[in-house]
Amino acid sequence: MRILLVSDAAEEREQLKQGLKEELNKADVWEAADMLEAAKRMKQVQPDFLFMNIDQIQDKELLGQHESQVILMGTEERQAVQAFRHRAFYFLLLPIAEHELSFVCSLMEREAKRQTNVCGKLSIEGHEGILYLQPRDIVYVSKNKENKTVSIYTRQQQYVSSCTLHDLEEKLTPYQFQRVHKSYLVNLLYIKELRPYYNGTYNLYLESYPEEPIPVSRNYVKKLRSSLEI
């Protein structure tokens, strides 16, 4: 796994570098103090993952076209929304908590494994064959209690899969999916509105399905609010 760290704070880069090496034994980590140096490094090492401060996003075009997954960092929780709008792989709040770094490293490892797949599509086996879906096209997934299957909803259609919700959570978490209820997994990019319901729970409203509220359990509210900067 190849990683490039871009930050003008040398101490911050060194701490992050050491943390990544402790979490990812086989990772090669390079550093750049600014975006011009980062552009040169990008051509040299072609990193799989790029860490950069969210304030540098305005200069991202200096890096040119690349396939790196971008992990943005910032000092305010509200910047998480901006990070997701820029299709960031993840957002890290500075200073970086040890458990947060461990979590993003686990996501990076999953993504690296996913890259070994040619296209990284989700397969759904049916009577007529195997259907392949791009994760970005999936809006949400729900568990069907009556027959132990799950329903997968895209913008236009619904599909049924024999996979468990837990299995799909493992596969889709690197694509900005998050569990919000024991029976629901949602794509954060499609979240439109979160409304209080009762007793600390919420209802979630998604693009393409505005009339079908998704329940959010109390256990998942804090993490979801943090991800969406509410």
ABEGO torsion letter per residue (X at the ends): XBBBBBBABAAAAAAAAAAAAAABAABBBBBBABAAAAAAAAAAAGBABBBBBAAAAAAAAAAEBBABBBBBBBABAAAAAAAAAAGBABBBBOBBBAAAAAAAAAAAAAAAAAAABAAGBBBBBBAAEBBBBBAAABABBBBBAAAGBBBBBBAABBBBBABBAAAAAAAAAAAGBBBABAABBBBAAABABBBBBBGGBBBBBBBGBAABBBBBBAAAAAAAAAAAGX
